Amino acid sequence: MRLLVVEDEPELNHLLVKQLQAAHYSVDSCLNGTDALDYLCCAEYDAIVLDIMLPGINGLEVLRELRGKGSKTPVLLLTARDRIEDRVTGLDAGADDYLVKPFAFDELLARLRVMIRRTSDSTSDVFTVADLTVDCTARTVKRGGKAVSLSSKEFAILEYMIRNSGVVLSREKISHHIWNYDYEGGSNVVDVYIRYLRKKLDDGFEPKLIHTVRGVGYVLREET
């Protein structure tokens, strides 16, 4: 899952990025609203952590422009303001949630999970296709009742695919959701990781769940 953090306090920005990366998110970050709009024009994010008090273009202006373009990307507003009127203003501008500084990082993670879950119309972070079960909170995978060990990136790709099971995902779309702008790997990295996943999840199991759609990309589904 790929997140954008927009926070003008450099130390807090750095801390948020490091902690979110430790929680297995791919993270881009910036310090002002102008850069935030540039990032949002160039990539798709699963959620945005957005400070309100930003230099230049503030967070509410960023949020209004984002919603004005029809984007439904979940947005969690961060602010030092704790008045009810401020919360109402943020929510009316299109925010999905609101967190007052200082905050507990575990609460931030929980709120992000809830927002992302809403976008997939799921009431749970446990997804099942055939005999494959993925618990996105516990980060566990089972196929045919057997536990499967995955690397962080393997799990991230599987999570994205199972949250979009039945949807054909292009290599570019998968790459943009899993790796941030700092990544400098090869262009075939998605194909490499799909091979890893097939070896761990499909070899020795029936039915096969990871399918190639020639000229388009990959899809995770049970074919009848």
N, C-alpha and C positions, 0 to 999 in steps of 0.2 A: 504494500500500500504506500502511495506517495503523498506526502504532505508538503504544504507551504507554510512556513513560519514567518510572520511579519511582525517584528518587535524592534523598536528603536533603541532599547537599552542593550548595548553590545554584550555585556556579561550575561544578562538574562537570555538573550537570543542564543548565545553560544551554549548555555546550559540546557535550554530547551532542545536544541538540535542534538546535543550529545545524548540526552536522556531518551529522546524519541528514537534515535538510532539504536540505542541499547535495547529499546522495546521492539526492534526489528522493523521500524518504518524507514522508508527512503525519504530523505528530507532535503528540500531546498529552503533557503532563508534569505531575507533581505531586511534592510533597516528603515525603509520609508515607503510611502504609498505609491510614488512614481515607479519605483523598481517593482513593486508588487504587481502593478498593472501590466508591466512588461512581461513578468514571469507568467501571469495568467493568460496572456495572449499567446504564449509559446508552448504551453504544456497543460495537460489535464491532471487535476489533483483529486484525490479521494476525499480530502478535507483540508480546510485552511484554519490556522490559528492566527487571529488578526487582532493586534493591539489597536485601540481606538485613537489614542493620542500619538499621532505620528507627525513628523515634520512635513511641511508641504501639504500634500493630499492626505487628509486624515483617514482613519479606518472606516468611518461611516461613509465617506465619499467613495472609497474603494468598493465597499459592499454594495452601495447603490448602483455604481456603474456595472459591477458584476451581475447583479440581478436584472439591471436594465437590458443586458445582453441575453437574458433568458437562462443564464447559468443556474443550475440547481445544486452546485457543489456545496456541501455542508460547511458552514462557517461558525467557528467558536470565537466570540469576541473576548478579548482580555482588556481589563481596565482597572484603574485604581479608584474609579468612581463607584460608589455603592448605593447611590440614591435610586429609589424605585423609578423616578422619571427617566434616569439615564438608561436603566435596563429596558424600560418600555420603548424608548427611542431606538435603541439598538435592535430589539426584536422587531419593531415595526419597519426598520430599514431592511429587514430580510435575514437577520442572524438566526441561526438554529439554536444557539445556546449562548450563555453569558457566564463568565467566570471572573470574580473580583480578586485582584491582587491584594495581599499575597495569597497563594493557593497551594494546596498539596498536589504534588505531581501525580499521585495515584488517582486523584479525582479528575485531573485533566485527562488521563488515559481512559478512565471509565466514560467520561463524557464523549470523547472521541469515538470510542467503540459504539456507544449508543447512536451517535449521529450517523456513522457509517452503516450501521445495521439498518437504520431507517431507509437509507437510499436503496438497499437491496430488497426491501419489503419483507425482511426476515424478522422473526421474533426471537431468533436464537443465533449464536455464533457457531453452531454445530451444523455442518452441511453433509448430506449423504447423496451419493450417486452410486447405484447398484450396491456393491458391498464395500465401497470406499467411504470412509467417514473421516471428516476433517474438523477438528475442534480449533477454531481460530483464536480463542482466548487461551486455552491451555497449550496450544501449538502442538497438538498430537495428531498423528495420522495412523489409521488402521485400514488394511485391505484384507478382506476375508477373515476378519477377527485378529489378524496379526499386526503388531506394531511395526511401523515403518519409520526409520530414522532419516530425516532430511536435513540438508544444510539450510542456513538462513535464506539464501536466495532461492533454493529449490522450493522451500515452503512458501515464500512470497509469491512465486509464479503459480504454484498449485492453488493457493488461497484465491488469487485473482481469477484463475480459471474456474474454480468451483463456485465462486460467488456469481460467475457469469456462465454457469453450465448451460450447454446448448447453444451458446452464442459463439460464432466464429470470430476469433481475435487475431488481428494481423500481428506480424512480428514487431512492427513499429509500435503498435498499441501496447503490446506486452512490455516492450522495452521501456516505453515512456512511463509506464505505471510502476516499474520495478526499480529503475536506475535514475538517479538524479543527474544534474548537469555536470557534476564532478567526474562522472564515469568516463574513462578513456579506453575501454576495452574494444574488442573486435566487433565487426558488424554481424558476425554469425553467433554471437553469444546466446541469443534466444534458442537457436537450434541446438546448441551444445547442451543447454540446461533441459530442454525438452527430451533429449536423448537420455540424460541422467534420470529424469522422472519416469520415462517409459521403462527403463531398466529396473527401477525400484518398485513401480506401481503396476506395470502391465505384464512384465516377463513372469511367466508361471501362473498367471491369473486369467480367468475368463469371466465376463467378456472384456475385451480391450476397451479402454476408456479414453485414451488420448489419441485423437485422430488428426491427420494432416488434411487440410483442404487445399488442394494444389493451386498455387498461384495466389492464395489468400492468406492462409495462416494455420492456426490450430484451434481445436475445439475439444472440450471435455464433455463427453456425453455417453450414455448407454445406448448403443444402436440395436434395434430389434430386427 
